[in-house]
Amino acid sequence: MKVRKVRPADVSALQRLMLSNPGYARRVQGGAVGAYAAREVLAALPPGVERDQKWGLGVWEGDLLVAFADVIVGWPDPSSAHIGLLMTDGAREGQGLGRTLHKAIVQELLELRTVETLRLSIVDTNAAVAEPFWIKMDYSATGEAIPYESGAVSSTARIWVRPTR
């Protein structure tokens, strides 16, 4: 296994990964993985975020992307990084791929020396699946909750954080 950045040219590998884990799309969007889901993930930016603040990191087995994370550095404040998505191949869940990828994210951010806090949001409709993993990665809920709307899902997203060190 090798961890490396995911580039726009890797869109097909990311789409395959997303299709391998259809439960995530059902839980957070209320339907199937869209035909352009990978392109949308790679392109999506919060308001005021520059393209160079966003990067994707993947765990690869040869040409096969088996885990992916979307990270926005310096958002929502300069000392934070937001993990927008961390997904593993549906057939490989529970094999440590998420942990491996998270460790690589932390290492990359430590090298920047500007990020003190890692941040993410967990949508209530995905909480039963997501929370146990993020708790193992030492994240804790802040109590901050924001309305969440995507596709057929109307829910709440809750903010979780942990220090980079």
C-alpha positions as CSV (number, residue, x, y, z in Angstrom):
1,M,0.0,0.0,0.0
2,K,1.1,3.5,-0.8
3,V,-0.4,6.8,0.3
4,R,-0.3,9.7,-2.2
5,K,-2.2,12.7,-3.3
6,V,-5.3,12.1,-5.4
7,R,-5.2,14.3,-8.6
8,P,-8.0,15.3,-11.0
9,A,-6.7,12.6,-13.4
10,D,-7.7,10.0,-10.7
11,V,-11.4,10.8,-10.9
12,S,-12.2,7.3,-12.3
13,A,-10.4,5.6,-9.4
14,L,-12.3,7.8,-6.9
15,Q,-15.7,7.1,-8.7
16,R,-15.0,3.4,-8.4
17,L,-14.2,3.8,-4.7
18,M,-17.4,5.7,-4.1
19,L,-19.5,3.2,-6.0
20,S,-18.0,0.4,-3.8
21,N,-19.4,2.1,-0.7
22,P,-23.1,2.9,-1.6
23,G,-24.3,3.0,2.0
24,Y,-22.6,6.4,2.5
25,A,-24.5,8.0,-0.3
26,R,-27.8,6.5,0.9
27,R,-27.2,7.8,4.4
28,V,-26.0,11.3,3.6
29,Q,-27.9,12.0,0.3
30,G,-30.8,9.6,0.4
31,G,-29.9,7.9,-2.9
32,A,-27.4,6.2,-5.1
33,V,-23.9,7.5,-5.9
34,G,-24.3,10.0,-8.7
35,A,-22.6,9.5,-12.1
36,Y,-20.3,12.6,-11.4
37,A,-19.9,12.1,-7.6
38,A,-16.1,11.9,-7.7
39,R,-15.8,15.1,-9.9
40,E,-18.1,16.9,-7.5
41,V,-16.0,15.8,-4.4
42,L,-12.8,16.9,-6.1
43,A,-14.2,20.3,-7.2
44,A,-16.4,21.3,-4.2
45,L,-15.1,24.2,-2.1
46,P,-16.6,26.1,0.8
47,P,-17.2,29.8,0.1
48,G,-13.9,31.9,0.3
49,V,-11.6,28.8,0.0
50,E,-9.0,28.8,-2.7
51,R,-8.3,25.8,-4.8
52,D,-4.7,25.4,-3.4
53,Q,-6.2,25.0,0.1
54,K,-7.9,21.7,-0.9
55,W,-6.2,18.4,-1.4
56,G,-7.2,14.8,-1.6
57,L,-5.1,12.0,-0.2
58,G,-5.5,8.3,-1.0
59,V,-4.4,4.9,0.0
60,W,-3.5,3.0,-3.2
61,E,-2.8,-0.7,-3.9
62,G,-1.2,-0.4,-7.3
63,D,-3.7,1.5,-9.4
64,L,-6.6,0.7,-7.1
65,L,-7.7,3.5,-4.8
66,V,-8.9,1.8,-1.6
67,A,-9.3,4.8,0.7
68,F,-9.8,8.6,0.1
69,A,-9.8,11.7,2.2
70,D,-10.7,15.3,1.2
71,V,-8.9,17.9,3.3
72,I,-9.3,21.7,3.3
73,V,-6.3,23.4,5.0
74,G,-6.8,26.8,6.7
75,W,-10.6,26.4,6.9
76,P,-12.7,27.6,8.7
77,D,-9.8,29.5,10.2
78,P,-6.1,29.6,9.4
79,S,-5.1,27.1,12.2
80,S,-7.6,24.4,11.3
81,A,-7.9,21.8,8.6
82,H,-11.3,20.3,7.8
83,I,-11.7,16.7,6.6
84,G,-14.7,16.8,4.3
85,L,-14.9,13.1,3.5
86,L,-13.0,10.0,4.5
87,M,-14.1,6.9,2.7
88,T,-12.8,3.3,2.4
89,D,-13.6,0.7,-0.2
90,G,-16.9,-0.9,0.9
91,A,-15.4,-4.4,0.7
92,R,-12.4,-3.4,2.8
93,E,-14.1,-1.7,5.8
94,G,-12.6,-2.6,9.1
95,Q,-9.1,-3.4,7.7
96,G,-7.3,-0.3,9.0
97,L,-7.4,1.7,5.8
98,G,-9.1,4.6,7.4
99,R,-6.6,4.6,10.3
100,T,-3.7,4.5,7.8
101,L,-5.1,7.4,5.8
102,H,-5.8,9.5,8.9
103,K,-2.3,8.9,10.2
104,A,-1.0,10.2,6.8
105,I,-3.3,13.3,7.0
106,V,-2.0,14.1,10.4
107,Q,1.6,13.7,9.3
108,E,1.1,16.0,6.2
109,L,-0.5,18.6,8.4
110,L,2.2,18.5,11.0
111,E,4.7,19.2,8.3
112,L,2.9,22.4,7.4
113,R,3.3,23.6,11.0
114,T,0.3,25.9,10.6
115,V,-2.5,23.6,11.5
116,E,-3.3,23.0,15.2
117,T,-6.8,21.6,14.9
118,L,-8.4,18.9,12.7
119,R,-12.1,19.4,12.2
120,L,-14.9,17.4,10.6
121,S,-18.7,17.2,10.6
122,I,-20.8,14.1,11.1
123,V,-24.2,14.0,9.6
124,D,-26.8,12.5,12.0
125,T,-28.0,10.1,9.4
126,N,-24.4,8.7,9.2
127,A,-23.5,9.0,12.9
128,A,-24.0,5.3,13.8
129,V,-21.4,4.3,11.2
130,A,-19.0,7.3,11.5
131,E,-18.9,8.2,15.2
132,P,-17.1,5.0,16.4
133,F,-14.3,5.5,13.9
134,W,-13.8,9.2,14.7
135,I,-13.8,8.5,18.5
136,K,-11.0,5.9,17.9
137,M,-9.1,8.7,16.1
138,D,-9.4,10.9,19.2
139,Y,-12.0,13.3,18.0
140,S,-14.7,14.7,20.2
141,A,-18.0,16.5,19.5
142,T,-17.9,20.3,20.1
143,G,-21.6,20.6,20.6
144,E,-21.8,22.8,17.5
145,A,-24.6,21.7,15.1
146,I,-25.6,23.0,11.8
147,P,-28.5,22.2,9.5
148,Y,-27.7,19.7,6.7
149,E,-29.5,19.3,3.4
150,S,-28.3,17.1,0.5
151,G,-30.5,15.3,-2.0
152,A,-33.4,13.7,-0.1
153,V,-31.7,14.0,3.3
154,S,-32.6,16.8,5.7
155,S,-30.6,16.3,8.9
156,T,-28.1,17.9,11.2
157,A,-24.3,18.0,10.9
158,R,-22.3,18.0,14.1
159,I,-18.8,19.4,14.4
160,W,-16.0,17.2,15.9
161,V,-12.4,18.3,16.5
162,R,-9.0,17.1,17.8
163,P,-5.6,18.6,18.0
164,T,-3.0,17.7,15.4
165,R,-0.5,16.7,18.1
